[in-house]
Amino acid sequence: MFKFIKQYAETIEHVGIYPMISLFIFFIFFIVLLVLVKKMKKERVEELSNLPFEKEELTNSTL
């Protein structure tokens, strides 16, 4: 799959190395996010998962 993407990106004229750089930035970004999520404490995950419900309660009480 990566070989196909690399070959396709290299065939684009007048673009140079930019498609490969953007692919690596995209890949690294999601790897970093994955690591951060895996390291997150369970208490924080529960807190974040309850945020939509808390916001709904706040908006209903102000109406």
C-alpha positions, 0 to 999 in steps of 0.5 A, spaced: 500 500 500 505 504 501 509 502 495 503 504 491 502 511 494 510 512 494 510 511 486 503 515 485 506 521 489 513 520 485 509 521 478 506 527 479 510 533 475 512 539 478 511 537 485 517 534 488 518 531 495 512 535 498 507 529 497 512 525 501 513 530 506 505 531 507 504 523 508 509 523 513 507 529 517 500 526 517 502 519 519 506 522 525 501 526 527 496 520 528 501 516 531 503 521 536 495 521 537 495 514 538 500 514 543 497 520 547 490 516 548 494 510 550 497 513 555 491 517 558 489 515 565 482 511 565 479 517 570 481 522 565 477 518 559 471 517 564 471 525 565 472 526 557 466 521 556 461 525 560 462 532 558 457 531 552 452 529 558 454 535 562 454 540 557 447 538 555 445 539 563 448 546 563 444 548 557 437 545 559 438 548 566 439 555 562 433 555 558 
